[in-house]
Amino acid sequence: MCQQIAEGTRWTRCNHFQRHLVVAILDCNNPRCSRSYVHPTGCRDRSCIQNFGPEIQRDIDSVNEFCFACRAAQERAARGSTLR
């Protein structure tokens, strides 16, 4: 399976990755993968792999904080516990 190589921010408190940009595609050289250059042009075989594999994540910076989604979840949880 071909893979996207992405660059982004690593939030170190929750270890989540925020993608900024896909910089390259790593070709798997599999003729059964529709994303590969070696996949036959005009192939209509429905069993060929259609999706990318797991993203390769390159950290271009890191922030010693929780990501936005984790902070929002923490705030919702804190508000929910005060309503009881």
N, CA, C and O of each residue as an XYZ file, in Angstrom:
336
protein
N       0.824     -1.165      0.000
C       0.000      0.000      0.000
C       0.883      1.248      0.000
O       1.801      1.364      0.812
N       0.607      2.166     -0.897
C       1.347      3.424     -0.910
C       1.008      4.222      0.350
O      -0.056      4.049      0.944
N       1.927      5.089      0.740
C       1.734      5.868      1.963
C       2.010      7.345      1.707
O       2.895      7.701      0.930
N       1.235      8.194      2.374
C       1.479      9.624      2.327
C       2.499      9.987      3.404
O       2.461      9.459      4.515
N       3.409     10.895      3.059
C       4.375     11.413      4.023
C       3.920     12.826      4.365
O       3.875     13.704      3.503
N       3.581     13.033      5.642
C       3.029     14.309      6.076
C       3.952     14.988      7.076
O       4.631     14.328      7.863
N       3.965     16.313      7.035
C       4.701     17.101      8.016
C       3.691     17.860      8.860
O       2.659     18.310      8.362
N       4.005     17.997     10.160
C       3.074     18.698     11.020
C       3.593     18.873     12.429
O       4.778     18.690     12.709
N       2.677     19.232     13.305
C       2.974     19.523     14.704
C       2.638     18.315     15.568
O       1.588     17.694     15.402
N       3.537     17.987     16.490
C       3.300     16.932     17.472
C       2.956     17.604     18.804
O       3.743     18.389     19.332
N       1.783     17.291     19.336
C       1.356     17.787     20.646
C       1.842     16.770     21.663
O       1.294     15.671     21.745
N       2.868     17.118     22.446
C       3.577     16.136     23.259
C       2.793     15.656     24.475
O       3.055     14.557     24.964
N       1.843     16.437     24.980
C       1.101     16.011     26.167
C       0.132     14.869     25.841
O      -0.111     14.007     26.685
N      -0.422     14.856     24.621
C      -1.359     13.791     24.228
C      -0.809     12.936     23.087
O      -1.414     11.928     22.722
N       0.333     13.332     22.525
C       1.005     12.635     21.426
C       0.201     12.625     20.119
O       0.435     11.777     19.257
N      -0.740     13.557     19.968
C      -1.472     13.655     18.713
C      -0.652     14.440     17.696
O       0.208     15.247     18.047
N      -0.948     14.177     16.422
C      -0.236     14.796     15.307
C      -1.211     15.657     14.526
O      -2.289     15.194     14.157
N      -0.846     16.897     14.273
C      -1.663     17.801     13.473
C      -0.957     18.000     12.137
O       0.079     18.659     12.057
N      -1.537     17.422     11.091
C      -0.916     17.491      9.763
C      -1.076     18.890      9.178
O      -2.149     19.491      9.239
N       0.029     19.396      8.606
C       0.002     20.672      7.912
C       0.037     20.469      6.401
O      -0.608     21.200      5.649
N       0.795     19.468      5.969
C       1.032     19.322      4.541
C       1.476     17.897      4.219
O       2.294     17.315      4.931
N       0.927     17.344      3.142
C       1.442     16.078      2.613
C       2.544     16.453      1.633
O       2.291     17.123      0.632
N       3.768     16.019      1.922
C       4.926     16.448      1.127
C       5.334     15.444      0.062
O       6.024     15.804     -0.892
N       4.918     14.188      0.210
C       5.331     13.167     -0.767
C       4.449     11.938     -0.616
O       3.718     11.782      0.362
N       4.542     11.084     -1.600
C       3.875      9.784     -1.580
C       4.968      8.722     -1.707
O       5.792      8.782     -2.620
N       4.975      7.754     -0.794
C       5.911      6.644     -0.853
C       5.260      5.538     -1.673
O       4.265      4.950     -1.249
N       5.817      5.255     -2.838
C       5.246      4.260     -3.750
C       5.600      2.850     -3.287
O       6.764      2.558     -3.012
N       4.606      1.982     -3.201
C       4.824      0.597     -2.758
C       5.253     -0.317     -3.907
O       5.658     -1.456     -3.674
N       5.165      0.175     -5.141
C       5.535     -0.593     -6.344
C       4.758     -1.900     -6.466
O       5.290     -2.902     -6.944
N       3.515     -1.885     -6.038
C       2.649     -3.060     -6.111
C       1.650     -2.849     -7.252
O       0.886     -1.885     -7.219
N       1.640     -3.721     -8.250
C       0.697     -3.547     -9.363
C      -0.765     -3.699     -8.943
O      -1.657     -3.337     -9.710
N      -1.032     -4.223     -7.749
C      -2.400     -4.368     -7.248
C      -2.864     -3.124     -6.475
O      -4.010     -3.069     -6.028
N      -1.986     -2.130     -6.317
C      -2.303     -0.886     -5.611
C      -2.602      0.194     -6.649
O      -1.735      0.549     -7.447
N      -3.826      0.713     -6.638
C      -4.223      1.708     -7.641
C      -3.476      3.028     -7.491
O      -3.496      3.842     -8.414
N      -2.817      3.266     -6.357
C      -2.063      4.508     -6.120
C      -0.627      4.428     -6.644
O       0.063      5.445     -6.710
N      -0.173      3.229     -7.017
C       1.209      3.021     -7.439
C       1.402      3.340     -8.924
O       0.487      3.192     -9.735
N       2.618      3.781     -9.254
C       2.952      4.036    -10.658
C       2.949      2.759    -11.487
O       2.745      2.813    -12.700
N       3.171      1.622    -10.859
C       3.219      0.361    -11.617
C       1.844     -0.269    -11.800
O       1.732     -1.327    -12.419
N       0.799      0.361    -11.274
C      -0.568     -0.139    -11.462
C      -0.962      0.063    -12.921
O      -0.769      1.152    -13.463
N      -1.512     -0.966    -13.568
C      -1.843     -0.847    -14.992
C      -2.884      0.257    -15.252
O      -3.883      0.364    -14.541
N      -2.629      1.062    -16.270
C      -3.563      2.114    -16.669
C      -4.848      1.463    -17.184
O      -4.800      0.493    -17.940
N      -5.976      1.995    -16.776
C      -7.262      1.477    -17.233
C      -7.724      0.222    -16.513
O      -8.705     -0.394    -16.930
N      -7.048     -0.173    -15.448
C      -7.434     -1.369    -14.695
C      -8.816     -1.168    -14.078
O      -9.099     -0.118    -13.502
N      -9.663     -2.167    -14.201
C     -11.013     -2.102    -13.628
C     -11.238     -3.190    -12.576
O     -12.373     -3.454    -12.180
N     -10.170     -3.806    -12.137
C     -10.259     -4.860    -11.130
C     -10.643     -4.247     -9.784
O      -9.892     -3.448     -9.225
N     -11.803     -4.621     -9.271
C     -12.312     -4.049     -8.024
C     -11.557     -4.545     -6.794
O     -11.719     -3.995     -5.704
N     -10.734     -5.578     -6.959
C      -9.990     -6.087     -5.807
C      -8.668     -5.350     -5.597
O      -7.953     -5.637     -4.637
N      -8.332     -4.409     -6.473
C      -7.097     -3.628     -6.287
C      -7.248     -2.724     -5.065
O      -8.347     -2.268     -4.749
N      -6.142     -2.473     -4.390
C      -6.126     -1.612     -3.213
C      -6.402     -0.180     -3.654
O      -5.735      0.338     -4.550
N      -7.385      0.460     -3.023
C      -7.796      1.804     -3.421
C      -7.288      2.899     -2.485
O      -7.207      4.060     -2.889
N      -6.953      2.561     -1.271
C      -6.607      3.560     -0.259
C      -5.126      3.576      0.060
O      -4.398      2.624     -0.224
N      -4.692      4.685      0.661
C      -3.320      4.773      1.151
C      -3.185      3.965      2.433
O      -4.158      3.756      3.158
N      -1.978      3.519      2.695
C      -1.670      2.845      3.950
C      -1.500      3.864      5.063
O      -1.809      5.039      4.871
N      -1.017      3.441      6.215
C      -0.833      4.362      7.339
C       0.088      5.529      6.967
O       1.113      5.350      6.309
N      -0.301      6.700      7.397
C       0.464      7.911      7.105
C       1.811      7.900      7.825
O       1.897      7.497      8.985
N       2.855      8.342      7.135
C       4.166      8.514      7.747
C       4.216      9.958      8.241
O       4.081     10.895      7.454
N       4.407     10.128      9.534
C       4.323     11.456     10.133
C       5.707     11.978     10.483
O       6.456     11.338     11.221
N       6.040     13.153      9.943
C       7.302     13.840     10.242
C       6.989     15.053     11.099
O       6.233     15.934     10.688
N       7.563     15.097     12.275
C       7.357     16.238     13.169
C       8.256     17.385     12.732
O       9.479     17.244     12.693
N       7.644     18.528     12.402
C       8.451     19.708     12.071
C       8.546     20.635     13.274
O       9.432     21.487     13.339
N       7.631     20.469     14.226
C       7.734     21.166     15.504
C       6.925     20.399     16.533
O       6.108     19.542     16.197
N       7.170     20.724     17.794
C       6.411     20.073     18.860
C       5.987     21.122     19.869
O       6.688     22.106     20.106
N       4.827     20.888     20.454
C       4.262     21.814     21.425
C       4.006     21.027     22.705
O       3.337     19.993     22.680
N       4.533     21.511     23.813
C       4.364     20.835     25.097
C       3.013     21.221     25.697
O       2.944     21.919     26.708
N       1.950     20.756     25.057
C       0.576     21.076     25.427
C      -0.309     19.946     24.929
O       0.153     19.079     24.187
N      -1.582     19.944     25.329
C      -2.571     19.062     24.747
C      -3.072     19.697     23.450
O      -3.103     20.923     23.339
N      -3.461     18.886     22.475
C      -3.988     19.407     21.220
C      -5.342     20.076     21.463
O      -5.918     19.951     22.544
N      -5.841     20.781     20.458
C      -7.098     21.514     20.589
C      -8.266     20.590     20.929
O      -9.096     20.927     21.773
N      -8.334     19.448     20.289
C      -9.430     18.508     20.533
C      -9.385     17.963     21.959
O     -10.423     17.828     22.607
N      -8.201     17.654     22.441
C      -8.077     17.138     23.809
C      -8.414     18.215     24.835
O      -9.043     17.929     25.854
N      -7.995     19.460     24.566
C      -8.339     20.548     25.486
C      -9.840     20.775     25.529
O     -10.405     20.994     26.601
N     -10.493     20.726     24.371
C     -11.947     20.899     24.319
C     -12.649     19.773     25.060
O     -13.624     20.012     25.772
N     -12.163     18.547     24.899
C     -12.756     17.403     25.600
C     -12.583     17.547     27.111
O     -13.492     17.222     27.876
N     -11.426     18.030     27.538
C     -11.185     18.242     28.967
C     -12.123     19.320     29.520
O     -12.642     19.185     30.628
N     -12.337     20.385     28.749
C     -13.239     21.451     29.189
C     -14.684     20.955     29.275
O     -15.401     21.282     30.220
N     -15.106     20.161     28.281
C     -16.462     19.593     28.319
C     -16.633     18.682     29.521
O     -17.669     18.710     30.186
N     -15.612     17.869     29.804
C     -15.677     16.955     30.946
C     -15.730     17.743     32.254
O     -16.458     17.370     33.174
N     -14.971     18.821     32.338
C     -14.970     19.638     33.553
C     -16.315     20.325     33.760
O     -16.803     20.403     34.887
N     -16.917     20.822     32.682
C     -18.250     21.455     32.789
C     -19.311     20.438     33.157
O     -20.223     20.729     33.932
N     -19.189     19.226     32.591
C     -20.164     18.173     32.876
C     -20.118     17.742     34.321
O     -21.155     17.413     34.897
N     -18.943     17.735     34.924
C     -18.826     17.294     36.319
C     -19.318     18.391     37.268
O     -19.711     18.080     38.393
N     -19.310     19.649     36.860
C     -19.800     20.719     37.739
C     -21.306     20.873     37.679
O     -21.898     21.498     38.558
N     -21.943     20.306     36.645
C     -23.396     20.415     36.502
C     -24.118     19.440     37.411
O     -25.324     19.590     37.607
N     -23.465     18.476     37.961
C     -24.125     17.434     38.767
C     -24.296     17.826     40.167
O     -24.833     17.055     40.963
